[in-house]
Amino acid sequence: MAENWQIGGFGLYIHWPFCQAKCPYCDFNSHVARKIDQSAWQAAYLREIDRYADMLPGRVLSSVFFGGGTPSLMDPDVVAAVLDRVRRRWPTVNDLEVTLEANPGSVEAGRFQGYADGGVTRISMGIQALNDTDLRRLGRIHTVAEARQAFDIARKCFGRVSFDLIYARQDQSLTDWRQELQAALNMAVDHLSLYQLTIEDGTAFGDRYAAGKLRGLPENDLSADMYQVTQALCDAAGLPAYEVSNHARPGAESRHNRIYWRYGDYVGIGPGAHGRISKGGTRLATEAFSSPAKWLTEADHGTTEKPATVLSGPEQADEYLMMGLRVNDGIDRARYEVMAGEALSKVKIRELEGLGMITADPERIRVTDQGRMLLNAVIKEFLSGM
């Protein structure tokens, strides 16, 4: 069987760890800094690109993703330098997808043309809500008016524009969400990411929830209704779900995220970035140091990461299962068996088929619309049946 990068694709993730403010729901590796030496960060990124290109020469790169943090705080010249080095060091597909996450503050919106000139082809905007009250609750520092203005600027600069919304928020009714989602669909270009609010340990929301101070969260039945309304409205608008939380017009799916879900290879560069690399029959899990200061210092020596972990066949199979069942394509049964050394439980397959949670044919297993609402439980059934 071909290597994972040849089956699932090969991508590069660049993590920019800085934000203007820390959102209370966010558990990503992001930090507020008063001053950032952009030239030092550029030099560090370029050294890391060179290190990985020496390690993985000749691979055809199909996507680059600048994530964070808030990558739209990066100087456009830094982004352009990174992309220039990437193209010098790896062959790329003709239509390389280059995504940059952006927050819709007016200062950052003014940078969009610079990013486009530097090689960014796709913007993913963190709008999160189309309601000023809820934006403040979510700790966002932009208004709805600023978000719409930034979105309009992005549309003029980029052919592909996505944005995120969070639903199942405090005191949000089903009617509220229906109206807000319809407004979002009226704005949408080709892609939407729609996430249910989750309360993560270690976040400000997590602390408030544990103290009983985060009130007005929806009950499970209301969250399920919101999910179903999301699917119905997006389907009707021509942006069906291709993954649990992601909707796109056919052909506009996020190529980079599909590398994750199809269990391809990806290099992770930047503080806290993770990677998965197949080389010489071995699958490696990489993780960079999360401290921005430590990562920046270690980049001088090519020692930005913790020791890589060699993943066993069953561990790879577990990861493939957890990622692959999230998307409409599902998982390739033969590929799974090669990794795991055995087939998935026929008993579990029959049980889940009987419950309407999955469909299975000789080649692939896919989760149904009904099963997607209980995806974690479906995955757990398969993992426990190994």
C-alpha positions in Angstrom: 0.0 0.0 0.0 1.2 3.5 -0.8 2.4 5.7 2.1 -0.1 7.8 4.0 0.9 11.1 2.3 0.4 9.6 -1.1 -3.2 8.5 -0.1 -4.3 11.3 2.1 -2.1 14.2 0.9 0.7 16.2 2.3 0.2 19.6 4.1 2.0 22.1 6.2 0.6 23.8 9.3 2.2 27.0 10.6 1.1 28.0 14.1 1.1 31.7 15.0 0.6 31.7 18.8 -0.4 35.4 19.4 -3.8 37.0 19.9 -5.0 40.5 20.9 -7.1 38.9 23.6 -7.8 35.4 24.9 -11.3 34.2 24.3 -12.9 32.5 27.3 -13.9 29.4 25.4 -10.5 28.9 23.7 -8.2 26.0 24.7 -5.8 26.5 21.8 -2.1 27.5 22.4 -2.6 31.2 22.1 -1.0 34.1 24.1 -1.4 37.8 24.4 1.8 39.7 23.8 2.5 43.4 23.9 5.4 43.3 21.5 6.3 40.7 18.9 9.6 40.6 17.0 8.2 39.6 13.6 11.6 39.3 11.9 12.8 36.8 14.6 9.6 34.7 14.0 10.1 34.8 10.3 13.7 33.6 10.6 12.6 30.8 12.9 9.8 29.6 10.6 12.2 29.6 7.6 14.7 27.5 9.5 12.1 25.0 10.5 10.8 24.8 6.9 14.4 24.0 5.8 14.8 21.4 8.5 11.7 19.5 7.5 12.3 19.9 3.7 15.7 18.2 4.3 13.9 15.5 6.1 11.1 15.0 3.6 12.4 16.0 0.2 10.4 15.7 -3.0 6.9 15.4 -1.5 4.2 17.2 -3.4 2.6 19.7 -1.1 -1.1 20.4 -1.6 -1.9 22.8 1.2 -0.5 25.3 3.7 -2.5 26.5 6.7 -1.6 29.4 8.9 -3.5 28.8 12.2 -3.4 30.2 15.7 -3.7 32.3 17.7 -4.5 35.0 15.2 -2.4 34.7 12.1 -3.9 37.9 10.7 -1.6 39.7 13.2 1.4 38.4 11.1 3.0 41.0 8.9 2.1 40.2 5.3 5.8 40.2 4.4 6.4 37.4 6.9 3.6 35.3 5.3 5.1 36.0 1.8 8.6 35.0 2.9 7.3 31.7 4.4 5.4 30.9 1.3 8.3 31.7 -0.9 10.5 29.4 1.1 7.9 26.6 1.0 7.7 26.8 -2.8 11.5 26.7 -3.1 11.8 23.7 -0.9 8.9 21.4 -1.9 7.2 20.8 -5.2 3.6 21.9 -5.0 0.3 21.2 -6.8 -0.6 23.7 -9.4 -3.5 25.1 -7.3 -1.8 25.1 -3.9 -4.4 25.9 -1.2 -3.0 28.5 1.2 -5.4 29.3 4.1 -4.9 32.0 6.7 -7.1 32.3 9.8 -8.2 35.9 10.4 -10.1 37.9 13.0 -12.3 40.6 11.6 -10.9 43.6 13.4 -10.5 46.6 11.0 -6.7 46.8 11.4 -6.3 43.1 10.3 -8.8 43.5 7.4 -6.5 46.2 5.9 -3.9 43.5 5.6 -5.9 41.2 3.3 -4.6 42.5 0.0 -1.1 42.1 1.3 -1.8 38.4 2.2 -3.3 37.8 -1.2 -0.3 39.4 -2.9 2.0 37.1 -0.8 0.2 33.9 -1.9 -2.7 33.3 0.4 -5.6 31.9 -1.6 -8.2 31.3 1.1 -9.3 33.2 4.3 -11.0 31.6 7.3 -12.6 34.2 9.5 -13.4 33.8 13.1 -16.7 35.7 13.2 -18.3 33.3 15.8 -21.6 35.2 16.2 -23.8 37.7 14.3 -25.1 39.2 17.5 -23.1 41.9 19.4 -24.3 40.9 22.8 -23.1 37.3 22.3 -19.9 38.5 20.7 -19.1 40.3 24.0 -20.1 37.2 26.0 -17.7 35.1 23.8 -14.9 37.6 24.5 -14.6 38.8 20.9 -13.2 42.2 20.4 -15.0 43.0 17.1 -18.6 44.0 16.4 -21.0 42.5 13.9 -20.6 45.6 11.7 -16.8 45.2 11.8 -17.2 41.5 10.9 -19.4 42.3 7.9 -17.0 45.0 6.7 -14.0 42.7 7.0 -15.9 39.9 5.2 -16.7 42.2 2.3 -13.0 43.2 2.0 -12.0 39.5 2.1 -14.4 38.7 -0.7 -12.8 41.4 -2.9 -9.3 40.0 -2.2 -9.8 36.2 -2.2 -11.7 33.8 -4.3 -12.4 31.5 -1.4 -13.6 32.8 2.0 -14.9 30.7 5.0 -16.0 31.9 8.4 -16.8 30.2 11.7 -19.9 30.5 13.9 -20.5 29.1 17.3 -24.0 28.0 18.3 -25.7 26.5 21.3 -24.6 29.6 23.1 -26.0 31.0 26.4 -29.7 31.8 26.3 -29.8 31.2 22.5 -33.2 29.8 21.3 -33.8 27.6 18.3 -35.5 30.6 16.5 -32.4 32.8 17.3 -30.1 30.3 15.8 -32.3 29.7 12.7 -32.4 33.4 12.0 -28.6 33.9 12.6 -27.7 30.9 10.4 -29.9 32.1 7.6 -28.2 35.5 7.8 -24.8 33.7 7.6 -25.9 31.7 4.6 -26.9 34.9 2.9 -23.3 36.1 3.4 -21.5 32.8 2.7 -19.2 32.4 -0.3 -18.4 28.7 -0.4 -17.7 27.4 3.1 -18.9 27.6 6.7 -17.6 26.0 9.9 -20.4 25.7 12.4 -19.5 24.5 15.9 -21.5 23.8 19.0 -20.1 25.6 22.0 -18.1 23.2 24.1 -16.9 23.9 27.6 -13.2 22.9 27.8 -11.2 22.4 31.0 -8.6 25.0 31.6 -10.5 27.8 29.9 -12.2 30.8 31.5 -15.6 29.3 30.5 -14.5 25.9 32.0 -13.7 27.6 35.3 -17.0 29.5 35.4 -18.9 26.3 34.5 -17.3 24.4 37.3 -18.2 27.2 39.7 -21.8 27.1 38.6 -21.6 30.6 37.1 -22.0 29.8 33.4 -25.8 29.8 33.1 -28.2 29.6 30.2 -26.5 26.8 28.3 -28.9 24.7 26.2 -30.1 21.3 27.3 -29.0 18.3 25.1 -32.4 18.2 23.3 -32.1 21.8 22.2 -28.5 21.4 21.1 -29.7 18.4 19.0 -32.5 20.4 17.5 -30.0 23.2 16.6 -27.8 20.6 14.9 -30.7 19.3 12.8 -31.7 22.8 11.8 -28.1 23.5 10.8 -28.1 20.5 8.5 -31.5 21.3 6.9 -30.7 25.0 6.3 -27.2 24.4 4.9 -28.5 21.6 2.6 -31.2 23.9 1.3 -28.6 26.6 0.6 -26.3 24.3 -1.3 -23.7 24.0 1.4 -24.1 20.4 2.7 -22.0 19.0 5.5 -18.9 17.1 4.4 -17.7 16.8 7.9 -19.4 17.0 11.3 -19.0 20.8 11.7 -18.0 21.9 8.1 -20.2 22.8 5.2 -19.2 23.7 1.7 -20.4 24.0 -1.9 -19.2 20.9 -3.9 -15.5 21.4 -4.7 -14.9 24.1 -2.0 -14.1 21.8 0.9 -11.0 22.6 2.9 -8.2 20.7 1.3 -6.0 21.1 4.3 -8.5 19.8 6.8 -9.2 16.9 4.5 -5.6 15.8 4.9 -6.2 15.4 8.6 -9.5 13.5 8.1 -8.1 11.3 5.4 -5.1 10.5 7.6 -2.5 12.0 5.3 0.9 13.5 6.4 1.3 17.0 7.7 4.2 18.9 9.1 3.4 21.1 12.1 5.6 24.2 12.7 5.3 26.7 15.5 4.6 26.6 19.3 2.4 23.6 20.2 2.0 22.4 16.6 1.4 18.7 16.1 2.4 16.7 13.0 2.0 13.2 11.5 4.8 12.0 9.3 5.2 8.7 7.5 8.8 7.8 6.6 10.5 4.5 5.8 7.5 2.4 7.0 7.2 4.3 10.3 4.5 6.7 11.4 5.8 9.5 13.6 3.7 11.8 15.9 5.5 15.2 16.5 4.7 17.9 19.0 6.5 21.2 19.3 7.1 22.9 22.6 4.1 25.1 23.5 6.0 28.0 25.0 6.5 30.7 22.3 9.7 31.9 24.0 11.2 28.4 24.3 10.2 27.4 20.7 11.7 30.6 19.3 15.0 29.9 21.2 15.1 26.3 20.2 14.5 27.1 16.5 18.1 28.3 16.4 19.2 24.7 17.0 16.5 22.8 15.2 15.3 21.4 18.5 11.8 22.9 18.7 10.0 19.6 19.4 9.6 16.9 22.1 11.0 13.5 21.1 8.8 12.1 18.3 6.5 9.2 19.1 6.5 6.1 16.9 2.9 5.1 16.4 2.1 1.4 16.3 -0.1 -0.1 13.7 -3.2 -0.3 16.0 -2.5 3.3 17.2 -2.5 4.4 13.6 -5.7 2.5 13.0 -7.4 4.2 16.0 -6.4 7.6 14.7 -7.6 6.8 11.2 -10.9 5.6 12.5 -11.4 8.7 14.7 -10.6 11.1 11.9 -12.1 9.2 8.9 -15.5 8.6 10.4 -16.0 12.4 10.7 -16.3 12.9 6.9 -18.7 11.7 4.3 -16.1 9.6 2.7 -15.8 7.4 5.7 -12.9 4.9 6.1 -11.3 2.5 3.7 -11.7 -1.0 5.3 -8.6 -2.4 3.5 -6.5 0.5 4.7 -7.7 0.1 8.2 -6.9 -3.6 8.2 -3.4 -3.0 7.0 -2.8 -0.6 10.0 -4.6 -2.6 12.6 -3.5 -6.1 11.5 -7.2 -7.2 11.7 -10.6 -6.3 10.4 -13.2 -4.3 12.3 -15.6 -6.4 14.4 -18.3 -7.7 12.1 -20.6 -7.9 15.1 -20.1 -4.2 15.8 -20.7 -3.4 12.2 -24.0 -5.3 12.1 -25.1 -3.8 15.4 -24.4 -0.2 14.3 -26.0 -0.8 10.8 -29.1 -2.2 12.5 -29.3 1.0 14.6 -29.0 3.1 11.5 -25.7 4.6 12.7 -23.5 3.5 9.8 -23.6 2.1 6.3 -21.1 -0.5 5.3 -20.1 -2.0 2.0 -17.1 -4.2 1.1 -14.9 -1.2 0.6 -15.9 1.5 3.0 -17.7 2.3 6.3 -19.5 5.6 6.6 -21.5 7.2 9.4 -25.1 8.2 8.6 -26.7 11.5 9.4 -28.3 9.9 12.5 -24.9 8.4 13.5 -23.1 11.7 13.1 -25.2 13.2 16.0 -23.8 10.4 18.2 -20.4 10.2 16.5 -18.3 9.8 19.7 -20.4 6.9 20.8 -20.1 5.2 17.3 -16.3 5.6 17.4 -16.2 4.3 20.9 -18.0 1.2 19.8 -15.5 0.4 17.1 -12.5 1.2 19.3 -13.8 -1.1 22.1 -14.5 -3.8 19.6 -10.8 -4.1 18.4 
